[in-house]
Every structure is written in C-alpha cells, then in structure tokens.
Amino acid sequence: MDIFLFVVAGLLIVVSVLGSVLPALPGPPVGYVGLLLLQCTEKVDFSTAFLLVWLAVVIVVTVADNFIPAWATSRFGGSKWAAWGSMIGLVAGMFFAGIGIIVGTLLGAVVGELLSGKPLAHSLKAGFGAFVGFMLSTGLKLMVCGFFVYYYVRELIA
C-alpha cells in the first residue's frame, strides 16, 4: 500500500507543479494532498506543526493567487477590462505552448484596455501590470510546489 501511496503522491505533486502555471489546475492544494498521502505511509512521519504550517501557506498562496494579478493590473492603471482580457488571453495562450500563456496574458490585458477606449500607451502599461501580476502569482505557486517536490524526493530517498 505504501508504494501505491508514494506513486499517487508523486503524481499529485507533479500535477501541482503543472497547476502552478496552468490556470485550470489548483497547484499548491493538489501538492498538499500529495504530502498528506505521504503522511499516510508507514515510512513518512511529518509533524503536525509541519502539516499545519504548510496548510496555512497553501491557503495564503491560493487566496493571494486570486488577488495578486488584479492588484498588479490595477496598480499599473488597468481596469476590469484589462483583468478580464488577461484572463481570456491566459486561457487562449494555453493552446500555444509555454510562451503562449505569458504572451496571451499580456496581449489580453492590452486588448481589453483598448476595447474599453483607453489609449495605446495606457493599455500597454496595464498589460505590463497584468504580466507582472501573473509572474508574481506563478512564481509564488512554483516556490511552494518546489518545496513539495523537495519533501517528496527527500522522503523517497530516505
């Protein structure tokens, strides 16, 4: 049973790293479930404090993930048009490999602002804000999931 739990935990942690970049998958929560599955094995014994701290980190990162892009977009002068455009661009960009997500986010925000009647210079600034927000949010999720990968590999080797 331990082998099965280790395999499923490993798959969940890999999915969590992918979910840090892809908007359809919740990265850190999936990785945390992987840690919980490791805890269910006889080999791994994380402390309660360890699991509670990581639960808190996952909750904070998940909540922040919903606010950071909008905050950065508005900080750079973007409106809700830019925020919606960046989300649509992000989803559309998923069909164009890895760089498509980044370019889609940026272009979506710019197009959203242009559609709202803003001038090009303002739209580009808002697009840059959406890009910054996306990168901050993605980086934060990748850091958390990177720690999950570390703990998984450490327990696998130990």
Contact map, one row per residue, 1 for C-alpha under 8 A:
11111000000000000000000000000000000000001000000000000000000000000000000000000000000000000000000000000000000000000000000000000000000000000000000000000000000000
11111100000000000000000000000000000000001110000000000000000000000000000000000000000000000000000000000000000000000000000000000000000000000000000000000000000000
11111110000000000000000000000000000000000000000000000000000000000000000000000000000000000000000000000000000000000000000000000000000000000000000000000000000000
11111111000000000000000000000000000000000000000000000000000000000000000000000000000000000000000000000000000000000000000000000000000000000000000000000000000000
11111111100000000000000000000000000011011000000000000000000000000000000000000000000000000000000000000000000000000000000000000000000000000000000000000000000000
01111111110000000000000000000000000011001000000000000000000000000000000000000000000000000000000000000000000000000000000000000000000000000000000000000000000100
00111111111000000000000000000000000000000000000000000000000000000000000000000000000000000000000000000000000000000000000000000000000000000000000000000000000000
00011111111100000000000000000000010010000000000000000000000000000000000000000000000000000000000000000000000000000000000000000000000000000000000000000000000000
00001111111110000000000000000010111011000000000000000000000000000000000000000000000000000000000000000000000000000000000000000000000000000000000000000000000000
00000111111111000000000000000000010000000000000000000000000000000000000000000000000000000000000000000000000000000000000000000000000000000000000000000001000000
00000011111111100000000000000000010000000000000000000000000000000000000000000000000000000000000000000000000000000000000000000000000000000000000000000000000000
00000001111111110000000000000110110000000000000000000000000000000000000000000000000000000000000000000000000000000000000000000000000000000000000000000000000000
00000000111111111000000000000111010000000000000000000000000000000000000000000000000000000000000000000000000000000000000000000000000000000000000010011000000000
00000000011111111100000000000010000000000000000000000000000000000000000000000000000000000000000000000000000000000000000000000000000000000000000000001000000000
00000000001111111110000010100110000000000000000000000000000000000000000000000000000000000000000000000000000000000000000000000000000000000000000000000000000000
00000000000111111111000011111110000000000000000000000000000000000000000000000000000000000000000000000000000000000000000000000000000000000000000010000000000000
00000000000011111111100000110010000000000000000000000000000000000000000000000000000000000000000000000000000000000000000000000000000000000000010011000000000000
00000000000001111111110010100000000000000000000000000000000000000000000000000000000000000000000000000000000000000000000000000000000000000000000000000000000000
00000000000000111111111111110000000000000000000000000000000000000000000000000000000000000000000000000000000000000000000000000000000000000000000000000000000000
00000000000000011111111011110000000000000000000000000000000000000000000000000000000000000000000000000000000000000000000000000000000000000100110010000000000000
00000000000000001111111000100000000000000000000000000000000000000000000000000000000000000000000000000000000000000000000000000000000000000100010000000000000000
00000000000000000111111110000000000000000000000000000000000000000000000000000000000000000000010000000000000000000000000000000000000000000000000000000000000000
00000000000000000011111111000000000000000000000000000000000000000000000000000000000000000110000000000000000000000000000000000000000000000000000000000000000000
00000000000000000010011111000000000000000000000000000000000000000000000000000000000000000000000000000000000000000000000000000000000000000000000000000000000000
00000000000000110111011111100000000000000000000000000000000000000000000000000000000000000000000000000000000000000000000000000000000000000000000000000000000000
00000000000000010011001111111100000000000000000000000000000000000000000000000000000000000000000000000000000000000000000000000000000000000000000000000000000000
00000000000000111111100011111110000000000000000000000000000000000000000000000000000000000000000000000000000000000000000000000000000000000000100010000000000000
00000000000000011011000001111111000000000000000000000000010011000000000000000000000000000000000000000000000000000000000000000000000000000000100110000000000000
00000000000000010000000001111111100000000000000000000000011001000000000000000000000000000000000000000000000000000000000000000000000000000000000000000000000000
00000000000110110000000001111111110000000000000000000000000000000000000000000000000000000000000000000000000000000000000000000000000000000000000000000000000000
00000000100111111000000000111111111000000000000000000000000000000000000000000000000000000000000000000000000000000000000000000000000000000000000010010000000000
00000000000010000000000000011111111100000000000000000110010000000000000000000000000000000000000000000000000000000000000000000000000000000000000000010000000000
00000000100100000000000000001111111110000000000000000000000000000000000000000000000000000000000000000000000000000000000000000000000000000000000000000000000000
00000001111110000000000000000111111111000000000000000000000000000000000000000000000000000000000000000000000000000000000000000000000000000000000000000000000000
00000000100000000000000000000011111111100000000000000000000000000000000000000000000000000000000000000000000000000000000000000000000000000000000000010001000000
00000000000000000000000000000001111111110000000000100000000000000000000000000000000000000000000000000000000000000000000000000000000000000000000000000000000000
00001101100000000000000000000000111111111000000000000000000000000000000000000000000000000000000000000000000000000000000000000000000000000000000000000000000000
00001100100000000000000000000000011111111001000000000000000000000000000000000000000000000000000000000000000000000000000000000000000000000000000000000001000000
00000000000000000000000000000000001111111101110000000000000000000000000000000000000000000000000000000000000000000000000000000000000000000000000000000000000000
00001000000000000000000000000000000111111101000000000000000000000000000000000000000000000000000000000000000000000000000000000000000000000000000000000000000000
11001100000000000000000000000000000011111111000000000000000000000000000000000000000000000000000000000000000000000000000000000000000000000000000000000000000000
01000000000000000000000000000000000000111111100000000000000000000000000000000000000000000000000000000000000000000000000000000000000000000000000000000000000000
01000000000000000000000000000000000000001111100000000000000000000000000000000000000000000000000000000000000000000000000000000000000000000000000000000000001000
00000000000000000000000000000000000001111111110000000000000000000000000000000000000000000000000000000000000000000000000000000000000000000000000000000000001000
00000000000000000000000000000000000000100111111000000000000000000000000000000000000000000000000000000000000000000000000000000000000000000000000000000000000000
00000000000000000000000000000000000000100001111101100000000000000000000000000000000000000000000000000000000000000000000000000000000000000000000000000000000000
00000000000000000000000000000000000000000000111111100000000000000000000000000000000000000000000000000000000000000000000000000000000000000000000000000000000000
00000000000000000000000000000000000000000000011111110000000000000000000000000000000000000000000000000000000000000000000000000000000000000000000000000000000000
00000000000000000000000000000000000000000000001111111000000000000000000000000000000000000000000000000000000000000000000000000000000000000000000000000000000000
00000000000000000000000000000000000000000000011111111100000000000000000000000000000000000000000000000000000000000000000000000000000000000000000000000000000000
00000000000000000000000000000000000100000000011111111110000000000000000000000000000000000000000000000000000000000000000000000000000000000000000000000000000000
00000000000000000000000000000000000000000000000111111111000000000000000000000000000000000000000000000000000000000000000000000000000000000000000000000000000000
00000000000000000000000000000000000000000000000011111111100000000000000000000000000000000000000000000000000000000000000000000000000000000000000000000000000000
00000000000000000000000000000001000000000000000001111111110000000000000000000000000000000000000000000000000000000000000000000000000000000000000000000000000000
00000000000000000000000000000001000000000000000000111111111000000000000000000000000000000000000000000000000000000000000000000000000000000000000000000000000000
00000000000000000000000000000000000000000000000000011111111100000000000000000000000000000000000000000000000000000000000000000000000000000000000000000000000000
00000000000000000000000000000000000000000000000000001111111110000000000000000000000000000000000000000000000000000000000000000000000000000000000100000000000000
00000000000000000000000000011001000000000000000000000111111111000000000000000000000000000000000000000000000000000000000000000000000000000000000100000000000000
00000000000000000000000000001000000000000000000000000011111111100000000000000000000000000000000000000000000000000000000000000000000000000000000000000000000000
00000000000000000000000000000000000000000000000000000001111111110000000000000000000000000000000000000000000000000000000000000000000000000000000000000000000000
00000000000000000000000000010000000000000000000000000000111111111000000000000000000000000000000000000000000000000000000000000000000000000001100000000000000000
00000000000000000000000000011000000000000000000000000000011111111100000000000000000000000000000000000000000000000000000000000000000000000000000000000000000000
00000000000000000000000000000000000000000000000000000000001111111110000000000000000000000000000000000000000000000000000000000000000000000000000000000000000000
00000000000000000000000000000000000000000000000000000000000111111111000000000000000000000000000000000000000000000000000000000000000000001000000000000000000000
00000000000000000000000000000000000000000000000000000000000011111111100000000000000000000000000000000000000000000000000000000000000000001100100000000000000000
00000000000000000000000000000000000000000000000000000000000001111111110000000000000000000000000000000000000000000000000000000000000000000000000000000000000000
00000000000000000000000000000000000000000000000000000000000000111111111000000000000000000000000000000000000000000000000000000000000000000000000000000000000000
00000000000000000000000000000000000000000000000000000000000000011111111100000000000000000000000000000000000000000000000000000000000011011000000000000000000000
00000000000000000000000000000000000000000000000000000000000000001111111110000000001000000000000000000000000000000000000000000000111111011000000000000000000000
00000000000000000000000000000000000000000000000000000000000000000111111111000000001000000000000000000000000000000000000000000000010010000000000000000000000000
00000000000000000000000000000000000000000000000000000000000000000011111111100000000000000000000000000000000000000000000000000000000010000000000000000000000000
00000000000000000000000000000000000000000000000000000000000000000001111111110000000000000000000000000000000000000000000000000000110110000000000000000000000000
00000000000000000000000000000000000000000000000000000000000000000000111111111110011000000000000000000000000000000000000000000111110110000000000000000000000000
00000000000000000000000000000000000000000000000000000000000000000000011111111110000000000000000000000000000000000000000000000100100000000000000000000000000000
00000000000000000000000000000000000000000000000000000000000000000000001111111100000000000000000000000000000000000000000000000000100000000000000000000000000000
00000000000000000000000000000000000000000000000000000000000000000000000111111100000000000000000000000000000000000000000000001101100000000000000000000000000000
00000000000000000000000000000000000000000000000000000000000000000000000011111110000000000000000000000000000000000000000001001100100000000000000000000000000000
00000000000000000000000000000000000000000000000000000000000000000000000011111111111000000000000000000000000000001000000001101110100000000000000000000000000000
00000000000000000000000000000000000000000000000000000000000000000000000011001111111000000000000000000000000000001000000000000100000000000000000000000000000000
00000000000000000000000000000000000000000000000000000000000000000000000000000111111100000000000000000000000000000000000000000000000000000000000000000000000000
00000000000000000000000000000000000000000000000000000000000000000000000000000111111110000000000000000000000010011011000000000000000000000000000000000000000000
00000000000000000000000000000000000000000000000000000000000000000000000010000111111111000000000000000000000111111000000000100110010000000000000000000000000000
00000000000000000000000000000000000000000000000000000000000000000000110010000111111111100000000000000000000010010000000000000000010000000000000000000000000000
00000000000000000000000000000000000000000000000000000000000000000000000000000001111111110000000000000000000110010000000000000000000000000000000000000000000000
00000000000000000000000000000000000000000000000000000000000000000000000000000000111111111000000000000000101111111000000000000000000000000000000000000000000000
00000000000000000000000000000000000000000000000000000000000000000000000000000000011111111100000000000001111111010000000000000010010000000000000000000000000000
00000000000000000000000000000000000000000000000000000000000000000000000000000000001111111110000000000000100110000000000000000000000000000000000000000000000000
00000000000000000000000000000000000000000000000000000000000000000000000000000000000111111111000000000001100100000000000000000000000000000000000000000000000000
00000000000000000000000000000000000000000000000000000000000000000000000000000000000011111111100000001011111110000000000000000000000000000000000000000000000000
00000000000000000000001000000000000000000000000000000000000000000000000000000000000001111111110000011111100100000000000000000000000000000000000000000000000000
00000000000000000000001000000000000000000000000000000000000000000000000000000000000000111111111000001001000000000000000000000000000000000000000000000000000000
00000000000000000000000000000000000000000000000000000000000000000000000000000000000000011111111100011001000000000000000000000000000000000000000000000000000000
00000000000000000000000000000000000000000000000000000000000000000000000000000000000000001111111110111111100000000000000000000000000000000000000000000000000000
00000000000000000000010000000000000000000000000000000000000000000000000000000000000000000111111111011000000000000000000000000000000000000000000000000000000000
00000000000000000000000000000000000000000000000000000000000000000000000000000000000000000011111110010000000000000000000000000000000000000000000000000000000000
00000000000000000000000000000000000000000000000000000000000000000000000000000000000000000001111111111000000000000000000000000000000000000000000000000000000000
00000000000000000000000000000000000000000000000000000000000000000000000000000000000000000000111111111000000000000000000000000000000000000000000000000000000000
00000000000000000000000000000000000000000000000000000000000000000000000000000000000000000000010111111100000000000000000000000000000000000000000000000000000000
00000000000000000000000000000000000000000000000000000000000000000000000000000000000000000000100111111110000000000000000000000000000000000000000000000000000000
00000000000000000000000000000000000000000000000000000000000000000000000000000000000000000101111111111111000000000000000000000000000000000000000000000000000000
00000000000000000000000000000000000000000000000000000000000000000000000000000000000000001111110111111111100000000000000000000000000000000000000000000000000000
00000000000000000000000000000000000000000000000000000000000000000000000000000000000000000100100001111111110000000000000000000000001000000000000000000000000000
00000000000000000000000000000000000000000000000000000000000000000000000000000000000000001100100000111111111000000000000000000000000000000000000000000000000000
00000000000000000000000000000000000000000000000000000000000000000000000000000000000001011111100000011111111100000000000000000000000000000000000000000000000000
00000000000000000000000000000000000000000000000000000000000000000000000000000000000011111100100000001111111110000000000000000010011001000000000000000000000000
00000000000000000000000000000000000000000000000000000000000000000000000000000000000001001000000000000111111111000000000000000011011000000000000000000000000000
00000000000000000000000000000000000000000000000000000000000000000000000000000000000011001000000000000011111111100000000000000010000000000000000000000000000000
00000000000000000000000000000000000000000000000000000000000000000000000000000000010111111100000000000001111111110000000000000010000000000000000000000000000000
00000000000000000000000000000000000000000000000000000000000000000000000000000000111111101000000000000000111111111000000000100110010000000000000000000000000000
00000000000000000000000000000000000000000000000000000000000000000000000000000000010011000000000000000000011111111100000100110110000000000000000000000000000000
00000000000000000000000000000000000000000000000000000000000000000000000000000000010010000000000000000000001111111110000000100000000000000000000000000000000000
00000000000000000000000000000000000000000000000000000000000000000000000000000000111111000000000000000000000111111111000000100000000000000000000000000000000000
00000000000000000000000000000000000000000000000000000000000000000000000000000110110010000000000000000000000011111111110001100100000000000000000000000000000000
00000000000000000000000000000000000000000000000000000000000000000000000000000000000000000000000000000000000001111111111100100000000000000000000000000000000000
00000000000000000000000000000000000000000000000000000000000000000000000000000000100000000000000000000000000000111111110000000000000000000000000000000000000000
00000000000000000000000000000000000000000000000000000000000000000000000000000000100000000000000000000000000000011111110000000000000000000000000000000000000000
00000000000000000000000000000000000000000000000000000000000000000000000000000000000000000000000000000000000000001111111000000000000000000000000000000000000000
00000000000000000000000000000000000000000000000000000000000000000000000000000000000000000000000000000000000000001111111101100000000000000000000000000000000000
00000000000000000000000000000000000000000000000000000000000000000000000000000000000000000000000000000000000000000100111111100000000000000000000000000000000000
00000000000000000000000000000000000000000000000000000000000000000000000000000000000000000000000000000000000001000100011111110000000000000000000000000000000000
00000000000000000000000000000000000000000000000000000000000000000000000000000000000000000000000000000000000000000000001111111000000000000000000000000000000000
00000000000000000000000000000000000000000000000000000000000000000000000000001100000000000000000000000000000000001000011111111100000000000000000000000000000000
00000000000000000000000000000000000000000000000000000000000000000000000000000100010000000000000000000000000011111100011111111110000000000000000000000000000000
00000000000000000000000000000000000000000000000000000000000000000000000000000000000000000000000000000000000001000000000111111111000000000000000000000000000000
00000000000000000000000000000000000000000000000000000000000000000000000000011100000000000000000000000000000000000000000011111111100000000000000000000000000000
00000000000000000000000000000000000000000000000000000000000000000000000011011110010000000000000000000000000011001000000001111111110000000000000000000000000000
00000000000000000000000000000000000000000000000000000000000000000000000010000100010001000000000000000000111111000000000000111111111000000000000000000000000000
00000000000000000000000000000000000000000000000000000000000000000000000010010000000000000000000000000000010000000000000000011111111100000000000000000000000000
00000000000000000000000000000000000000000000000000000000000000000000100111111100000000000000000000000000000000000000000000001111111110000000000000000000000000
00000000000000000000000000000000000000000000000000000000000000000000110110000000011001000000000000000000110010000000000000000111111111000000000000000000000000
00000000000000000000000000000000000000000000000000000000000000000000100000000000000000000000000000000100110000000000000000000011111111100000000000000000000000
00000000000000000000000000000000000000000000000000000000000000000000100110000000000000000000000000000000000000000000000000000001111111110000000000000000000000
00000000000000000000000000000000000000000000000000000000000000000001111110000000000000000000000000000000000000000000000000000000111111111000000000000000000000
00000000000000000000000000000000000000000000000000000000000000000001100000000000000000000000000000000000100000000000000000000000011111111100000000000000000000
00000000000000000000000000000000000000000000000000000000000000000000000000000000000000000000000000000000000000000000000000000000001111111110000000000000000000
00000000000000000000000000000000000000000000000000000000000000000001100000000000000000000000000000000000000000000000000000000000000111111111000000000000000000
00000000000000000000000000000000000000000000000000000000000000011001100000000000000000000000000000000000000000000000000000000000000011111111100000000000000000
00000000000000000001100000000000000000000000000000000000000000001000000000000000000000000000000000000000000000000000000000000000000001111111110000000000000000
00000000000000000000000000000000000000000000000000000000000000000000000000000000000000000000000000000000000000000000000000000000000000111111111000000000000000
00000000000000000000000000000000000000000000000000000000000010000000000000000000000000000000000000000000000000000000000000000000000000011111111100000000000000
00000000000000000001000000110000000000000000000000000000000010001000000000000000000000000000000000000000000000000000000000000000000000001111111110000000000000
00000000000000001001100000000000000000000000000000000000000000000000000000000000000000000000000000000000000000000000000000000000000000000111111111000000000000
00000000000000000000000000000000000000000000000000000000000000000000000000000000000000000000000000000000000000000000000000000000000000000011111111100000000000
00000000000000000000000000010000000000000000000000000000110000000000000000000000000000000000000000000000000000000000000000000000000000000001111111110000000000
00000000000010011001000000110010000000000000000000000000000000000000000000000000000000000000000000000000000000000000000000000000000000000000111111111000000000
00000000000000001000000000000000000000000000000000000000000000000000000000000000000000000000000000000000000000000000000000000000000000000000011111111100000000
00000000000000000000000000000000000000000000000000000000000000000000000000000000000000000000000000000000000000000000000000000000000000000000001111111110000000
00000000000010000000000000000011001000000000000000000000000000000000000000000000000000000000000000000000000000000000000000000000000000000000000111111111000000
00000000000011000000000000000000000000000000000000000000000000000000000000000000000000000000000000000000000000000000000000000000000000000000000011111111100000
00000000000000000000000000000000000000000000000000000000000000000000000000000000000000000000000000000000000000000000000000000000000000000000000001111111110000
00000000000000000000000000000000000000000000000000000000000000000000000000000000000000000000000000000000000000000000000000000000000000000000000000111111111000
00000000010000000000000000000000001001000000000000000000000000000000000000000000000000000000000000000000000000000000000000000000000000000000000000011111111100
00000000000000000000000000000000000000000000000000000000000000000000000000000000000000000000000000000000000000000000000000000000000000000000000000001111111110
00000000000000000000000000000000000000000000000000000000000000000000000000000000000000000000000000000000000000000000000000000000000000000000000000000111111111
00000000000000000000000000000000000000000011000000000000000000000000000000000000000000000000000000000000000000000000000000000000000000000000000000000011111111
00000100000000000000000000000000000000000000000000000000000000000000000000000000000000000000000000000000000000000000000000000000000000000000000000000001111111
00000000000000000000000000000000000000000000000000000000000000000000000000000000000000000000000000000000000000000000000000000000000000000000000000000000111111
00000000000000000000000000000000000000000000000000000000000000000000000000000000000000000000000000000000000000000000000000000000000000000000000000000000011111
